[in-house]
Amino acid sequence: MSQNKIRAAILGASGYTGAELVRLLAGHGGFRIVALTADRKVGQTMGTVFPHLAGLDLPAMVGVDQVDYADVDAVFCGLPHGTTQEIIAGLPPHLKVVDLSADFRLADTATYAQWYGHEHKAPALQREAVYGLTELARDAVRKARLVANPGCYPTSAQLPLVPLLRAGLIDANDIIIDAKSGVSGAGRAAKEANLYTEVAGGIHAYGIASHRHAPEIEQGLSAAAGRPVVVNFTPHLMPMSRGILSTIYVRLAAGAAVADLRGELSRRYAGEAFVRVLPEGVVPATRHVTGSNHCLIGVFADRVPGRGIICSVIDNLVKGASGQAVQNMNLMFGLAETAGLEQQPLFP
């Protein structure tokens, strides 16, 4: 590998997740960015598109078909949903790939077709893909060639819920996920619904009973419970740039107490670098994780007997996207899992 560093290509570098990948890899030390691709920004520099990255020595952006993949070791794919399957299927087999789109997240291709409106274009590759919720799939990620990076909402929901379902501490038939996200979760493309005047000063629900992250969440929770799980999941758009807060309402299993939930999550994530269960009574906030790869979890007793409330916060662009992608790629290359991700949250 050139200069003893892993040569990385970022496909879709002109989006928010692409910019975050560049920011994180610039401070990594183990990777060297050798290719950046864009669509409408071909020929431009990263510093022109994202002035905060202007001081970095980076290649100009080119088309996906202009990359010399013989000189690449790792590919971070940040292309839009529905465009990734055929591109990744056409890449040389020596490459390790982390895909940040939804194209390989759903193991069942029929479910993918139902929710995304077209047939899966690389079903053989789908069978090879590993769903990369890092803390819960570490061993599989280490051995993978293709990792499907989880969505932001599914990351915030599954990190607290999967251990509780595996331990049988909550009722799998009664889970409500009320999630709120910053506007960057919708991507950088110009959309009327994301204009300042459409978003500022208010909050609104969207994708009610139809958001594409629902089947992804249910896939992970069903595997944890050992049977099909269906959840009530409603996302909301907040007038902020970054962050996700998932407030999760659960019914306790017979004989379980809220203290058992906190105890199980504390045990499961003890020693983890990025997932932390907060002390009793401490409420996590999105501002506590801004710019970091951290997930903070708070567990509370509901005033309704037999129920609990879990609050989970992440930065949607880091732990919910690019940071988790770097975390996964670190494992795939046998590097320290925390490499390039040691920065603490930015506050205030």
N, C-alpha and C positions, 0 to 999 in steps of 0.2 A: 504494500500500500504506500502511495506517495507520501513522503515525509513522515512515515510511520503513523499516519492518521487515516481514519476511515473516510473514504471519499463519498460525500453525500450529494444527492440531487434532490431538490425540492420542486415537485410538480404542482403548479398553482401557487406560485410564490407571491403573487400580487394581491392575495386575499389576506384577511386578518390572521388566519391560522398560519399562513405562509410567513407573514412578518414575525409572528411569535416564534416560529421555528428558527428563523434567522437569528433573532435576538438570543434565544436560548443556546443555539449551537455556537454562536460567537463567543460565548463564555465557557464553552465546554472543555476544549483542549484536546478531545479525542477525535473530533470530526473536522474535516475541511470541506467546505461547500464548494463543489466544482461545477454545479449546473443549477440554474434557476429557470423555470419556465413560466410563461404567462400566455394569455390569449390576446386580449386587446392591448397589452403593454409590451409586446415583443419589441426588442431593440432598446428599451429603456433600462436605466440602471435602477437598482433597488433604492438607492438614495434619492432618486427623483420621485419615485412612487411613494416612498416612506422616508421623509426627510430625517426622522429620528435615527435611521440606520445609515446615514450618508457617510459616516466616518469609517465604515468597514470596507475591507478589500474584497469585493464580490464580483462575480462574473455578471455580464449583462444578461437580461432575460431573453430567452429564445423560445421557439415552439417546441412542443413535446417531441416531435419527430426529428428535431435537430440535435438532440443530446446524443453524445457518443457514450453509450452505456457500457462499452468495454472498459472505460476509465472510471466507472462508478461501482461502489460497493453496496451502498445503502440508498434506498429511495423512500422519501416521505411523500406520499401522494395526497395533496390537498385539493384535488379537482372536485367539481360539483357532482352531486349524486347522479347516478345514471350514466356518467361518462367514464367511469374508472375501470369497469370490469374488462372491457376489451383492451384497454391500454395496458393494464397489469398483465393480462393473459399474453400479450405480445412482448413482454420484457424478457431479457435473457434470464435463464434459470439460476445463474449464479448470484443474482441480486437478492438481498433481504429487503422486504417491503413492509412498511407500516402505512395502511390506508386510512386516512382520516374521514373519508366519506362513509355513507351508510351502505355501500355496495356489497360488502361482505359480512355485515354484522348479523344478518338473519340466517341461521343455519338451514332453514327450510326454504327452498327456492319458490315454492308455491305461495308461502306467506309473503315473501319479498314481492312477487308479482301482484298479489292482492293489494298491498299497501303502497307500492311505488308505480303501479300502472303499466308495467311492461315486464316481459319475461326476463329472467336472469340470463345474462349473455355469457357467463363463464361458470356453469354449474360444476364442472370438474374441479375448478380452482376453489370454488366455494367449499367443497368437501375438505380441502387442505387448510383453509383459513382457520386461524385461532382467534377467538374473541378475547381481546387483550385488556380486560379489567385487571390491571397488573397485580394488585395485592391478593386477588382471588384466583389468578391463573398463572402464577409466576413460573411454575415448572413447564407448563405447556408453551408459554411465550419463549422461554430459553431455547426450545427445540424448534421453533417455528421458522419458516421462510417467509410466510405471509401472515401478518397480524391485522385484524380488523380493529381499529381503535374505537372504543365505545363512544357513544354520543354523550353530550354534556348532561342532559337531564338523567339518562340512565346511569351515569356514573354517580351522580349525587344521590340517586334513589337506591341503587343496588349495594353500595358500600355499607350502609347501615342495615338494609333489610335482609341481604343474603345470609349473613351469619345468624340472624335471629330465626329465620326460617329453617336453616340447617339444624339449629338447636331445638326446634319445636317450641319456641317461646311465644310465638304469636299465631293468631288465626289466619291462615292463608286465604280464607274466604272474605276477609274484611280489612282491606288495605286501601287507604285514600291518600293520594299524593297530590298536594297543592304546591305547585312549583312556580317560581318567579325568576325571570332571566333579564339580563341587560340586553340592549339592542344589538350588540356585536354578535350575539348568537345567530342572528339572521343573515350574517355575511355582509360583504362590502358592496355588493351590487346595488345600484340605485333602485329603490322600491318606494312607491308612494306611502305605504303604510309605515315606513321607517323614517319619514321626514321629521325634522325637529318639531314642527307644529302638530304633527299627528301623534307624537309620543310624549313630549314634554308636558308636565303638569297633570299627568293622569296615569292610569293603569288599566289594562284590559286583558281579558281572557281571550285565547285564540286556540284554534285546533280542537275545539271542544268535542270530546268523544271521537276524535278522528286524527289525533297527532301521531305521526309516524314513529315516534319514540315509544309509544305504548307497547307494540309487539316486541320491541327490543327489551324493554323492562320486564315484560311478562315471560319472555324466553329465559332470562336469568333467574327470575324468581321461581318459575316452574321447575327448573333444574335443581334449585336449592330445596324446594319443598318435596320433590319427588312425585309431583302430580301437577296437572294444569292449574295455573293461577291466573286470575283475571283481576285487574286493579282498576280503581277509579283514578284517572290521571288527567289533570287539567293544568296546562301551562299558562302563564301570564307574562305580558311584556311590561317591563319597568322602565321608567325614564332615567336610565343609567347606562354607562358604557359596558361595564363588565359585571360578572357575578351571577351566581345561581343560589337561591335559597329554596330548598325543598322542605316543606312542612308536611310530615307524614303522620297520619292517624292510624293507629292499629288497635285491634282487640287482643288482649292478653290471652294466651292459652290457659286452660284450666290449671290452677295451682301456681301460675307464674305471677310475679310481681314486677313492677317497674324497675326495682333494684336489680332484678335478674337480667333485664335487658341491658342496663348499663354495665353490669358485671361481665356479661358475655361479650359485649362489644369491646370493653376494656381489655379483656383477656385476648380476644382475637387480634386486636391491633396493637398489643403491647410490643414495643420495639420497632414499630413501623416508622419510617422516616416522614411520611406524608399524611398519615391518617391519625387523628388524635380525638379521643373521646374526652369531652370537657367535664370538669367536676360538677357535682349536683348543683343545680340552680343557675349555672352559667349558660347564657344564651349566645350561640354563635351568630355572627353577622358577616355579610359578604365583605365588608371593609376589612375584616380580620384576615382575609386570604388573598387580597388583591395582588396580582402579579406573581403569585406563588403556585407551587404544585400541591398545596395543602388541601386537605378536607377536614373540616371540624364538625364534630357531631355532638349534639346535646340531647339528653333524654329526660323526659318530664312525665309526671303523672297527670292524667287528664282529671278534670273535676267529675267526669262521668266515671263511675266505678267500673273497673275491669278494662279500662282503656289507657293507652299511652300515647304520647306525642313525641316525635323525633324530629329535630331540626338538623339539617345537613347543609353545609355551605361549601362551595368551591368557586374558583375563578373559571368561568366557562371556556376561556381561551387557553388556559394552562392545564390544570388537572382535567378539565372537560374537553381538551383537544390536544394542543401542541406539547404541553408538558408531559402528559401521559404517553404521547407518541415517542418522545425522547426517552422516557423511562422504559418503555417497551424495547426500543432499539438498543438501549444500553444492555439489557438482558440478552438480546439476540446476539450481540457481539461479545458477551462475556465481560463487559465493563461493569464498574461500580454502578449500581442502579440509580444512585443519587447524582451521578456526574452531570454537570451542567444545570442542576436543579436545586442547588443549595441555597439560592437567594431566599431571604426571608420576605414575608409580605410587606408591601408598601403601605404605611399608615402614618398620618391620616391621609 
